[in-house]
Amino acid sequence: MARPTNKLSAQEVKFEARPGRHSDGGGLYLQVEPSGSKSWVFMWKRDGKRTAMGLGRYPDTGLGDARGKAEAARKNLAAGRDPLLHARQEADREEAEPTFAEAAEAFLDEDRKASWKNAKHRAQWEMTLGDAYCRHLSLMKVSAIGTEDVLKVLKPVWSAKPETASRLRGRIERVLSFAKMRGWRSGENPALWRGHLDAILPKPEKLKRRGHHRAMAYGSVPAFMQRLREASGMDAKVLEFTVLTAARSGETVGATWDEIDFEQKVWTVPASRMKAGRRHEVPLSPRAVALLRSLPKGNDNPHVFLGLGKGKPISAASMEMLLRRWELKDQTTIHGFRSSFRDWAGDCTNFPREVAEAALAHVVGDKAEQAYRRGTALERRRKLMSAWADFLASGNAKCKVIPLAGRRKAAAK
């Protein structure tokens, strides 16, 4: 006959002050010490031997929790297992099993060492697998993560940032697969796409925005540049330099003075800040050099374009904010000025396509072709970028085709 349980009420547990053991039934007792401290004890008898197992202190372990632990112990007894030994094994397993954050760190350190393209690539993985997106998973044991937990991370960004969300899902899947391989979890991977999440979430390709970055027609850029030159803020300076060099915003805001060679008039962007992971040399036009020389240098701040924080560069968002203040967000994006440059180079110059593509740091041709071009491309690009700067300073919305031989020959016609 089963022993009655649930004899105690929450109020009785809270106010019980008599020292001794007070039965809740089924082997569960509230133990009250002479000092007034309370704890839970589960007791059973097997082969004539009585054994007691602590279930936690009160009130950290409440009545409901204690009953749950006691029920688990009774099930172990019914299955022929020693509850105390089983509890110790579970504690050892839980201590050895990592959280998602710990498993992600182990995955990054052990399994991917040989495959990182550069430090920036690893940093992207660390960022997406960290609190920026995976805060909900970070402290969870990897064996406890289920489909709903993964969806809680993915759903807020799935429609808003489909490419980022798709990469995030794949990285979570890789970490959980790694955890399974290490014996930390079992069963199906809750981040699996095919045959699992694809039945819940819309396909990423259907969510991707169509078309390209909004870009200002190149004929409108000279007037815009005149407006930038008349502005005094650092946001206008960094945007003017970005347009002059046809660079990406992340490359310019991160520029440091040790990357600038005033003698050779070259800005060398390290591979760690380049999208393709390759060092990029940018020839500087006279206007770009003059702009750099006009900038203040901060104490203990190596960055070319100073931000508000100590030792920090200006934020790339400052350029977007400038476009918004000038009510130009519907006409162009910062990245769109690279398209303006490329359209101008194709329509208004006779410079070869590969020179224009190299100016944008696009990889063209096979490795042998790239190696052959490396020695001469810089000087050819210098002519192209100087021609671009001259066009931007001309104030003329129309262009005259500039031949490869140089602007002087074009002007002599």
C-alpha positions in Angstrom: 0.0 0.0 0.0 1.4 3.4 -1.0 2.4 5.7 1.8 0.3 8.9 1.9 2.1 12.1 0.7 1.5 15.9 0.7 0.8 16.0 4.4 2.4 19.5 4.9 1.1 22.8 3.6 3.2 25.7 2.5 2.1 27.7 5.5 3.1 24.9 7.9 6.5 24.6 6.3 7.0 28.3 6.5 6.1 28.7 10.2 7.2 25.3 11.6 9.7 25.9 14.4 9.8 22.7 16.4 13.2 21.0 16.0 13.1 17.5 14.5 11.8 15.9 11.3 8.2 16.6 10.1 6.9 14.1 7.5 5.3 15.1 4.3 4.8 11.4 3.5 6.4 9.1 1.0 9.8 9.4 2.7 10.0 13.2 2.5 10.7 15.1 5.7 11.2 18.8 6.6 14.1 18.8 9.1 14.2 21.7 11.5 17.4 22.4 13.5 17.5 23.9 17.0 19.0 27.0 15.4 15.8 27.4 13.3 17.4 26.5 9.9 15.4 24.1 7.8 16.2 21.6 5.1 14.6 18.7 3.2 15.5 15.1 3.7 14.4 12.0 1.7 14.7 8.7 3.6 14.3 5.1 2.5 15.0 1.6 3.8 16.5 -1.2 1.7 17.8 -4.6 2.8 17.2 -3.5 6.4 19.4 -0.4 6.0 18.0 3.1 6.4 19.5 5.8 4.2 18.9 9.6 4.2 19.6 12.0 1.3 19.5 15.8 1.5 17.3 17.5 -1.1 18.3 21.1 -0.3 17.8 23.9 2.2 14.6 25.7 2.7 13.5 28.3 1.5 16.0 28.0 -1.5 14.2 24.6 -2.1 10.5 25.1 -1.7 7.9 22.6 -0.9 7.0 21.9 -4.5 10.6 21.5 -5.5 11.2 19.1 -2.6 8.2 17.0 -3.6 9.5 16.8 -7.2 12.9 15.6 -6.0 11.3 13.1 -3.7 9.2 11.7 -6.5 12.3 11.3 -8.7 14.0 9.4 -5.9 11.0 7.1 -5.5 11.1 6.4 -9.2 14.8 5.5 -9.0 14.0 3.1 -6.1 11.2 1.5 -8.1 13.6 0.9 -10.9 16.2 -0.7 -8.6 18.5 2.3 -8.6 20.2 3.9 -5.6 18.8 7.5 -5.4 21.9 8.8 -3.7 24.3 7.3 -6.2 22.1 8.4 -9.1 22.0 12.0 -7.7 25.8 12.1 -7.5 26.1 10.8 -11.0 23.7 13.5 -12.3 25.6 16.2 -10.4 28.9 15.0 -11.9 27.3 15.0 -15.4 25.8 18.4 -15.0 29.1 19.8 -13.8 31.0 18.4 -16.8 28.4 19.5 -19.3 29.0 23.0 -20.6 26.6 25.8 -21.2 26.0 26.9 -24.8 28.5 29.8 -24.4 31.2 27.4 -23.1 30.5 24.9 -25.9 30.6 27.7 -28.5 34.0 28.8 -27.1 35.3 25.2 -27.2 34.1 24.8 -30.8 35.8 28.0 -31.9 39.1 27.1 -30.1 39.3 23.4 -31.0 37.5 22.6 -34.2 38.0 25.7 -36.3 41.6 26.8 -35.7 42.8 25.8 -39.1 39.9 27.3 -41.0 39.7 30.9 -39.9 40.4 33.3 -42.8 41.5 36.0 -40.4 40.8 37.4 -36.9 37.8 39.3 -38.3 36.2 36.1 -39.4 36.5 34.5 -36.0 35.2 37.8 -34.4 32.1 37.5 -36.5 31.4 34.0 -35.2 32.0 35.1 -31.6 29.7 38.1 -32.0 26.8 36.2 -33.5 27.2 33.3 -31.0 27.5 35.7 -28.1 25.1 37.9 -26.2 24.4 40.0 -29.3 22.0 37.3 -30.6 22.3 34.2 -28.3 21.8 35.7 -24.9 18.8 33.4 -24.3 21.0 30.3 -25.0 24.3 31.4 -23.3 23.7 30.0 -19.8 21.7 27.0 -20.8 23.2 23.5 -20.7 23.6 22.3 -24.2 21.5 19.2 -23.5 18.6 21.3 -22.4 18.4 23.4 -25.6 15.3 22.6 -27.7 13.6 23.9 -30.8 11.6 26.6 -28.9 14.9 27.9 -27.5 16.5 28.2 -31.0 13.3 29.8 -32.3 13.4 32.4 -29.5 16.8 33.4 -30.8 16.0 33.3 -34.6 12.5 34.8 -34.8 13.4 38.4 -33.8 15.9 38.6 -36.7 14.5 36.1 -39.3 12.5 38.6 -41.3 14.4 41.8 -40.5 17.9 40.4 -41.2 17.5 37.2 -43.2 21.1 36.8 -44.3 22.4 37.3 -40.7 19.7 35.0 -39.3 20.5 32.3 -41.8 24.2 32.4 -40.8 23.2 32.5 -37.1 21.1 29.4 -37.5 23.9 27.5 -39.2 26.4 28.5 -36.5 24.1 27.4 -33.7 23.6 24.1 -35.6 27.4 23.6 -35.8 27.9 24.3 -32.1 25.2 21.8 -31.1 26.5 19.2 -33.5 29.9 19.7 -31.9 28.3 19.2 -28.5 26.7 16.0 -29.6 30.0 14.7 -31.0 31.6 15.5 -27.6 28.9 13.5 -25.8 27.3 16.5 -24.1 23.9 16.1 -25.8 21.9 13.5 -27.8 19.0 13.4 -30.1 18.1 15.6 -33.1 19.7 19.0 -33.6 17.1 21.6 -32.8 18.8 24.1 -35.2 18.6 21.7 -38.2 17.1 23.4 -41.2 16.1 20.6 -43.7 13.2 18.6 -42.4 12.8 20.6 -39.2 13.0 24.4 -39.1 12.1 24.7 -42.8 8.6 23.6 -41.8 8.4 26.5 -39.3 10.3 29.5 -40.7 9.9 31.0 -44.2 12.8 30.3 -46.5 15.6 33.0 -46.2 15.8 33.5 -50.0 12.2 34.6 -50.0 12.9 37.3 -47.4 16.0 38.8 -49.0 15.5 42.3 -50.3 15.6 42.5 -54.1 17.8 45.0 -55.9 21.0 46.8 -55.0 21.9 49.5 -52.6 20.3 52.8 -53.4 22.9 54.9 -55.2 23.1 58.6 -56.2 23.5 59.2 -60.0 27.1 60.1 -60.5 26.1 63.4 -62.1 24.7 64.5 -58.8 27.7 63.5 -56.7 29.9 66.7 -57.5 27.2 69.0 -56.0 26.9 66.7 -53.0 30.6 66.8 -52.5 30.6 70.6 -52.6 28.1 70.5 -49.8 30.3 68.1 -47.8 33.3 70.4 -48.3 31.4 73.3 -46.9 30.3 71.4 -43.8 32.6 71.4 -40.8 31.7 68.2 -38.9 33.8 65.1 -38.7 30.9 63.1 -40.2 31.2 65.2 -43.4 34.9 64.7 -43.5 34.8 60.9 -43.2 32.0 60.7 -45.8 33.9 62.9 -48.2 37.0 60.7 -47.8 34.8 57.5 -48.2 33.5 58.8 -51.5 36.9 60.0 -52.7 38.5 56.6 -52.1 35.4 54.5 -53.2 35.9 52.6 -49.9 33.5 50.8 -47.6 32.4 52.7 -44.5 34.0 50.2 -42.2 37.3 50.7 -43.9 37.3 54.5 -43.5 36.0 54.8 -40.0 38.6 52.3 -38.8 41.5 54.0 -40.6 44.5 54.8 -38.4 47.4 57.2 -39.0 50.0 54.4 -39.3 48.1 53.2 -42.4 48.7 56.5 -44.2 51.9 57.0 -46.2 52.0 60.7 -47.0 55.3 60.3 -48.9 53.9 57.6 -51.3 50.4 59.0 -51.1 49.0 55.6 -50.3 46.5 54.3 -47.7 47.1 50.6 -46.8 44.0 48.9 -45.3 45.0 45.7 -43.5 43.5 42.4 -44.4 41.7 42.2 -41.0 39.4 45.1 -42.1 38.8 44.1 -45.7 35.7 42.1 -46.7 37.8 39.7 -48.9 40.5 39.3 -46.2 43.2 40.8 -48.4 45.3 43.9 -47.8 44.2 46.7 -50.0 46.4 49.7 -51.1 44.4 52.8 -51.9 46.2 55.5 -54.0 45.3 59.0 -52.6 44.4 61.8 -54.8 45.7 65.3 -54.0 42.3 66.2 -52.6 42.3 63.1 -50.3 45.8 64.0 -49.1 44.7 67.6 -48.4 41.7 66.4 -46.5 43.8 64.1 -44.3 46.3 66.9 -43.5 43.5 69.1 -42.4 42.3 66.7 -39.7 43.2 67.0 -36.0 45.1 64.3 -34.3 43.9 63.1 -30.9 46.0 62.4 -27.9 46.2 58.6 -27.3 43.8 58.1 -30.3 45.4 56.4 -33.3 42.3 56.8 -35.5 42.2 59.3 -38.4 38.5 60.2 -37.9 38.1 60.8 -34.2 35.0 59.7 -32.4 33.5 61.0 -29.1 34.7 58.2 -27.0 38.3 58.1 -25.6 40.5 56.3 -28.2 37.5 55.5 -30.4 36.9 56.3 -34.1 33.8 58.0 -35.4 30.8 55.7 -35.8 29.8 54.6 -39.3 26.3 55.4 -38.3 27.3 59.1 -38.2 27.4 59.1 -42.0 23.9 57.6 -42.3 22.7 60.2 -39.8 24.1 63.0 -42.0 22.2 61.6 -45.0 19.1 61.5 -43.0 19.5 65.1 -41.8 20.0 66.2 -45.3 16.9 64.2 -46.4 19.0 62.1 -48.8 18.3 58.6 -47.4 15.7 57.9 -50.1 18.3 58.7 -52.8 21.4 56.9 -51.7 23.2 54.8 -49.1 26.8 55.1 -48.1 27.7 51.9 -49.9 25.8 53.3 -52.9 28.6 55.8 -53.6 30.8 52.9 -54.7 28.1 52.2 -57.4 28.2 55.9 -58.4 32.0 55.6 -58.8 31.7 52.4 -60.8 29.1 53.8 -63.1 31.2 56.9 -63.7 34.3 54.8 -64.4 32.4 52.8 -66.9 30.6 55.7 -68.6 33.1 58.5 -68.4 36.6 56.9 -68.7 38.4 54.4 -70.9 40.1 52.8 -68.0 39.9 49.0 -68.2 37.2 47.2 -66.2 39.8 45.4 -64.1 41.3 48.7 -63.0 37.9 50.0 -61.8 37.2 46.7 -60.1 40.6 46.7 -58.4 39.8 50.2 -57.1 36.8 48.7 -55.4 38.9 45.9 -53.9 37.0 43.4 -56.0 39.0 40.2 -56.9 39.2 39.8 -60.7 40.8 36.9 -62.6 42.6 33.8 -61.4 45.6 33.9 -59.0 48.2 34.1 -61.8 46.4 37.0 -63.4 46.1 38.8 -60.0 49.8 38.3 -59.3 50.7 39.7 -62.8 48.7 42.8 -62.3 49.8 43.5 -58.8 52.9 45.5 -59.8 51.2 48.0 -62.2 47.7 48.2 -60.9 48.5 50.8 -58.2 49.8 53.5 -60.6 46.9 52.9 -63.0 44.5 53.1 -60.2 46.2 56.3 -59.0 45.3 58.0 -62.3 41.7 56.7 -62.1 41.2 58.0 -58.5 42.7 61.3 -59.4 40.4 61.6 -62.3 37.5 60.7 -60.0 38.5 63.4 -57.5 38.8 66.0 -60.4 35.3 65.0 -61.5 33.9 65.4 -58.0 35.5 68.9 -57.7 34.3 70.0 -61.1 30.8 70.8 -60.1 29.8 69.5 -63.6 26.9 67.0 -63.7 28.1 65.8 -67.2 31.3 63.9 -67.9 33.7 63.9 -70.8 35.3 60.5 -71.5 38.8 60.4 -69.9 41.2 58.2 -71.9 43.6 55.8 -70.2 46.6 58.0 -71.2 45.5 60.6 -68.7 43.5 63.7 -68.0 46.1 66.0 -69.6 45.5 64.5 -73.0 41.7 64.8 -72.5 42.1 68.5 -71.5 44.2 69.3 -74.6 41.4 68.3 -77.0 
